[in-house]
Amino acid sequence: MTSQHPTIGSLLRALRARNDWTLKEMSQRCGIPLSTLSKVEHDRLTLTYDKLLQISQRLNIRMSELFAEDAGTPEQPVTARRSIGRIEDAVRVTTPNYDYYYLCPELRRKRMIPVVTRVRAKSIEEFGELVHHSGEEYIHVLEGRAEVHTEFYDPIVLEAGQAVYIDSNMGHAYIAADGCEEVVLLGVCSSADEQLMESLMHLHETEAAAQQKAEQVESSSVKVLKRRASTTEA
C-alpha cells in the first residue's frame, strides 16, 4: 500500500521543487552528499538528527518542518498504515545524557512517538536539570538498571523488564544505576499536543546548544592554562 503521508524524503523533495533547485544545488546548499540526498528523497535512507539540524540551519527552515505536516495539507484520516521500527532506519539524536533513536520516522502525525534510548549519565549531578515536556511517557528497561528521578517522587531503580509511566510535564531524568555501565530503554511518548515532536526536537536543540557552550568554555579554559604554562616556562 502506498502511504498518503509525507516522508522526510518527500518533504525534502518538495522543498527542492518549490525553490527550483537541482539535486546538485540542494546538495551544495545543505552540505549533504548528492548520493545520500538522492537515497533520502527516494526513502531508501534516513538521516541522523545532526544531519537534519544541519539541513535546517543551512536552508533556514525550522526542524519541526521536517517532522510535521504542511499546514496547507488537507486533513486525512489515519488508517491501515504500518511501519517497521529498525534501529538502522531511526533518526539518531546524541545529547550529553542520552543517545536517542526515534523509530518509524517516515510516519507523520503519530499519536505516539516510539524511541529507544541509551543512557549516558551516571549521576543526577552529571545529568543536570530535570527535563520537562508535554504529554505522558512509558519507559521500559530493556537492558541494565535505570535510576528514575522525578520532580515530586523519591528516586526509584528499575531492573530489566520493569517499567514506569509518568506525566512528562513533571521534571524527570533517567540515569544508570550504581554498578551499571549501560542502560537501554524503550520509551513511548504521547500527547494531545500535535506539536509534541516539535517540542522534543526543540528540547534537543537546547541541549545541543548547552553542550556546545560548555565545550567552548572548556576549550577556552584549556587555552588559558596553556598560555599560563607557556609564560611560566619562559
Contacts in CASP RR format, 6 or more apart in sequence:
PFRMAT RR
TARGET T0000
AUTHOR 0000-0000-0000
METHOD contacts of the structure
MODEL  1
MTSQHPTIGSLLRALRARNDWTLKEMSQRCGIPLSTLSKVEHDRLTLTYD
KLLQISQRLNIRMSELFAEDAGTPEQPVTARRSIGRIEDAVRVTTPNYDY
YYLCPELRRKRMIPVVTRVRAKSIEEFGELVHHSGEEYIHVLEGRAEVHT
EFYDPIVLEAGQAVYIDSNMGHAYIAADGCEEVVLLGVCSSADEQLMESL
MHLHETEAAAQQKAEQVESSSVKVLKRRASTTEA
1 80 0 8 1.000
1 81 0 8 1.000
3 81 0 8 1.000
3 106 0 8 1.000
3 107 0 8 1.000
4 76 0 8 1.000
5 69 0 8 1.000
5 76 0 8 1.000
5 78 0 8 1.000
5 81 0 8 1.000
5 106 0 8 1.000
5 107 0 8 1.000
5 108 0 8 1.000
5 109 0 8 1.000
6 14 0 8 1.000
6 69 0 8 1.000
6 70 0 8 1.000
6 73 0 8 1.000
6 108 0 8 1.000
7 43 0 8 1.000
7 106 0 8 1.000
7 108 0 8 1.000
8 40 0 8 1.000
8 46 0 8 1.000
8 47 0 8 1.000
8 52 0 8 1.000
8 66 0 8 1.000
8 67 0 8 1.000
8 105 0 8 1.000
8 106 0 8 1.000
9 40 0 8 1.000
9 41 0 8 1.000
9 42 0 8 1.000
9 43 0 8 1.000
10 41 0 8 1.000
10 43 0 8 1.000
11 65 0 8 1.000
11 66 0 8 1.000
12 26 0 8 1.000
12 37 0 8 1.000
12 40 0 8 1.000
12 41 0 8 1.000
12 55 0 8 1.000
12 66 0 8 1.000
13 41 0 8 1.000
14 70 0 8 1.000
15 59 0 8 1.000
15 61 0 8 1.000
16 22 0 8 1.000
16 23 0 8 1.000
16 26 0 8 1.000
16 41 0 8 1.000
21 29 0 8 1.000
23 34 0 8 1.000
23 37 0 8 1.000
23 38 0 8 1.000
23 41 0 8 1.000
24 34 0 8 1.000
26 32 0 8 1.000
26 37 0 8 1.000
27 33 0 8 1.000
27 34 0 8 1.000
27 37 0 8 1.000
29 58 0 8 1.000
29 59 0 8 1.000
30 37 0 8 1.000
30 54 0 8 1.000
30 55 0 8 1.000
30 58 0 8 1.000
30 59 0 8 1.000
31 54 0 8 1.000
31 58 0 8 1.000
32 40 0 8 1.000
32 47 0 8 1.000
32 51 0 8 1.000
32 54 0 8 1.000
32 55 0 8 1.000
36 45 0 8 1.000
36 47 0 8 1.000
39 45 0 8 1.000
40 46 0 8 1.000
40 47 0 8 1.000
43 106 0 8 1.000
46 89 0 8 1.000
46 90 0 8 1.000
46 91 0 8 1.000
46 105 0 8 1.000
46 106 0 8 1.000
47 55 0 8 1.000
47 91 0 8 1.000
48 91 0 8 1.000
48 92 0 8 1.000
48 93 0 8 1.000
49 91 0 8 1.000
49 92 0 8 1.000
49 93 0 8 1.000
49 94 0 8 1.000
49 100 0 8 1.000
49 102 0 8 1.000
49 201 0 8 1.000
49 204 0 8 1.000
50 92 0 8 1.000
50 94 0 8 1.000
52 63 0 8 1.000
52 66 0 8 1.000
52 91 0 8 1.000
53 63 0 8 1.000
53 205 0 8 1.000
53 208 0 8 1.000
55 61 0 8 1.000
55 66 0 8 1.000
56 62 0 8 1.000
56 63 0 8 1.000
56 65 0 8 1.000
56 66 0 8 1.000
62 198 0 8 1.000
63 198 0 8 1.000
63 201 0 8 1.000
63 202 0 8 1.000
63 205 0 8 1.000
64 195 0 8 1.000
64 197 0 8 1.000
64 198 0 8 1.000
64 201 0 8 1.000
64 202 0 8 1.000
67 105 0 8 1.000
67 108 0 8 1.000
67 197 0 8 1.000
67 198 0 8 1.000
67 201 0 8 1.000
68 108 0 8 1.000
68 109 0 8 1.000
68 194 0 8 1.000
68 195 0 8 1.000
68 197 0 8 1.000
68 198 0 8 1.000
69 108 0 8 1.000
69 109 0 8 1.000
78 109 0 8 1.000
78 111 0 8 1.000
81 107 0 8 1.000
83 103 0 8 1.000
83 104 0 8 1.000
83 106 0 8 1.000
83 107 0 8 1.000
84 104 0 8 1.000
85 103 0 8 1.000
85 104 0 8 1.000
85 114 0 8 1.000
86 103 0 8 1.000
87 101 0 8 1.000
87 103 0 8 1.000
87 116 0 8 1.000
89 103 0 8 1.000
89 105 0 8 1.000
90 101 0 8 1.000
90 102 0 8 1.000
90 103 0 8 1.000
90 105 0 8 1.000
90 116 0 8 1.000
91 101 0 8 1.000
91 102 0 8 1.000
91 105 0 8 1.000
92 99 0 8 1.000
92 100 0 8 1.000
92 101 0 8 1.000
92 102 0 8 1.000
93 99 0 8 1.000
93 100 0 8 1.000
93 102 0 8 1.000
93 204 0 8 1.000
94 100 0 8 1.000
95 120 0 8 1.000
95 204 0 8 1.000
95 207 0 8 1.000
95 208 0 8 1.000
95 211 0 8 1.000
96 120 0 8 1.000
96 121 0 8 1.000
96 207 0 8 1.000
96 210 0 8 1.000
96 211 0 8 1.000
97 119 0 8 1.000
97 120 0 8 1.000
97 121 0 8 1.000
97 126 0 8 1.000
97 127 0 8 1.000
97 128 0 8 1.000
97 173 0 8 1.000
97 175 0 8 1.000
97 207 0 8 1.000
98 117 0 8 1.000
98 118 0 8 1.000
98 119 0 8 1.000
98 120 0 8 1.000
98 121 0 8 1.000
98 174 0 8 1.000
99 117 0 8 1.000
99 118 0 8 1.000
99 120 0 8 1.000
100 115 0 8 1.000
100 116 0 8 1.000
100 117 0 8 1.000
100 204 0 8 1.000
101 115 0 8 1.000
101 116 0 8 1.000
101 117 0 8 1.000
101 118 0 8 1.000
102 113 0 8 1.000
102 114 0 8 1.000
102 115 0 8 1.000
103 114 0 8 1.000
103 115 0 8 1.000
103 116 0 8 1.000
104 110 0 8 1.000
104 114 0 8 1.000
109 194 0 8 1.000
110 197 0 8 1.000
111 190 0 8 1.000
112 188 0 8 1.000
112 189 0 8 1.000
112 190 0 8 1.000
113 188 0 8 1.000
113 189 0 8 1.000
113 190 0 8 1.000
113 196 0 8 1.000
113 197 0 8 1.000
113 200 0 8 1.000
114 186 0 8 1.000
114 187 0 8 1.000
114 188 0 8 1.000
115 186 0 8 1.000
115 187 0 8 1.000
115 188 0 8 1.000
115 189 0 8 1.000
116 142 0 8 1.000
116 184 0 8 1.000
116 185 0 8 1.000
116 186 0 8 1.000
116 187 0 8 1.000
117 174 0 8 1.000
117 184 0 8 1.000
117 185 0 8 1.000
117 186 0 8 1.000
117 187 0 8 1.000
118 182 0 8 1.000
118 183 0 8 1.000
118 184 0 8 1.000
118 185 0 8 1.000
119 146 0 8 1.000
119 174 0 8 1.000
119 175 0 8 1.000
119 176 0 8 1.000
119 182 0 8 1.000
119 183 0 8 1.000
119 184 0 8 1.000
119 185 0 8 1.000
121 127 0 8 1.000
121 173 0 8 1.000
121 175 0 8 1.000
121 176 0 8 1.000
122 175 0 8 1.000
122 176 0 8 1.000
123 175 0 8 1.000
124 149 0 8 1.000
124 155 0 8 1.000
124 173 0 8 1.000
124 175 0 8 1.000
126 175 0 8 1.000
127 149 0 8 1.000
127 173 0 8 1.000
127 175 0 8 1.000
128 173 0 8 1.000
130 149 0 8 1.000
130 150 0 8 1.000
130 151 0 8 1.000
130 171 0 8 1.000
130 172 0 8 1.000
130 173 0 8 1.000
131 171 0 8 1.000
131 172 0 8 1.000
131 173 0 8 1.000
131 203 0 8 1.000
132 168 0 8 1.000
132 169 0 8 1.000
132 170 0 8 1.000
132 171 0 8 1.000
132 172 0 8 1.000
133 168 0 8 1.000
133 169 0 8 1.000
133 189 0 8 1.000
133 196 0 8 1.000
133 199 0 8 1.000
133 200 0 8 1.000
133 203 0 8 1.000
134 168 0 8 1.000
134 169 0 8 1.000
134 191 0 8 1.000
134 193 0 8 1.000
134 195 0 8 1.000
134 196 0 8 1.000
134 199 0 8 1.000
135 167 0 8 1.000
135 168 0 8 1.000
135 169 0 8 1.000
135 189 0 8 1.000
135 190 0 8 1.000
135 191 0 8 1.000
135 192 0 8 1.000
135 193 0 8 1.000
135 196 0 8 1.000
136 165 0 8 1.000
136 166 0 8 1.000
136 167 0 8 1.000
136 168 0 8 1.000
136 189 0 8 1.000
136 190 0 8 1.000
136 191 0 8 1.000
137 165 0 8 1.000
137 166 0 8 1.000
137 168 0 8 1.000
137 187 0 8 1.000
137 188 0 8 1.000
137 189 0 8 1.000
137 190 0 8 1.000
138 163 0 8 1.000
138 164 0 8 1.000
138 165 0 8 1.000
138 187 0 8 1.000
138 188 0 8 1.000
139 146 0 8 1.000
139 148 0 8 1.000
139 158 0 8 1.000
139 163 0 8 1.000
139 164 0 8 1.000
139 165 0 8 1.000
139 166 0 8 1.000
139 174 0 8 1.000
139 185 0 8 1.000
139 186 0 8 1.000
139 187 0 8 1.000
140 161 0 8 1.000
140 162 0 8 1.000
140 163 0 8 1.000
140 185 0 8 1.000
140 186 0 8 1.000
140 187 0 8 1.000
141 158 0 8 1.000
141 159 0 8 1.000
141 160 0 8 1.000
141 161 0 8 1.000
141 162 0 8 1.000
141 163 0 8 1.000
141 183 0 8 1.000
141 184 0 8 1.000
141 185 0 8 1.000
142 160 0 8 1.000
142 161 0 8 1.000
142 184 0 8 1.000
142 185 0 8 1.000
142 186 0 8 1.000
143 160 0 8 1.000
143 182 0 8 1.000
143 183 0 8 1.000
143 184 0 8 1.000
144 159 0 8 1.000
144 160 0 8 1.000
144 176 0 8 1.000
144 177 0 8 1.000
144 180 0 8 1.000
144 182 0 8 1.000
144 183 0 8 1.000
144 184 0 8 1.000
145 157 0 8 1.000
145 158 0 8 1.000
145 159 0 8 1.000
145 160 0 8 1.000
145 176 0 8 1.000
145 177 0 8 1.000
145 179 0 8 1.000
145 180 0 8 1.000
145 183 0 8 1.000
146 157 0 8 1.000
146 158 0 8 1.000
146 174 0 8 1.000
146 175 0 8 1.000
146 176 0 8 1.000
146 177 0 8 1.000
146 180 0 8 1.000
146 183 0 8 1.000
146 185 0 8 1.000
147 155 0 8 1.000
147 156 0 8 1.000
147 157 0 8 1.000
147 158 0 8 1.000
147 174 0 8 1.000
147 175 0 8 1.000
147 176 0 8 1.000
147 177 0 8 1.000
147 178 0 8 1.000
148 155 0 8 1.000
148 156 0 8 1.000
148 157 0 8 1.000
148 158 0 8 1.000
148 164 0 8 1.000
148 172 0 8 1.000
148 173 0 8 1.000
148 174 0 8 1.000
149 155 0 8 1.000
149 172 0 8 1.000
149 173 0 8 1.000
149 174 0 8 1.000
149 175 0 8 1.000
150 166 0 8 1.000
150 170 0 8 1.000
150 171 0 8 1.000
150 172 0 8 1.000
151 170 0 8 1.000
151 171 0 8 1.000
151 172 0 8 1.000
152 170 0 8 1.000
156 164 0 8 1.000
157 177 0 8 1.000
158 164 0 8 1.000
166 172 0 8 1.000
168 189 0 8 1.000
168 191 0 8 1.000
174 183 0 8 1.000
174 185 0 8 1.000
175 183 0 8 1.000
176 182 0 8 1.000
176 183 0 8 1.000
177 183 0 8 1.000
189 196 0 8 1.000
189 200 0 8 1.000
190 196 0 8 1.000
191 199 0 8 1.000
193 199 0 8 1.000
END
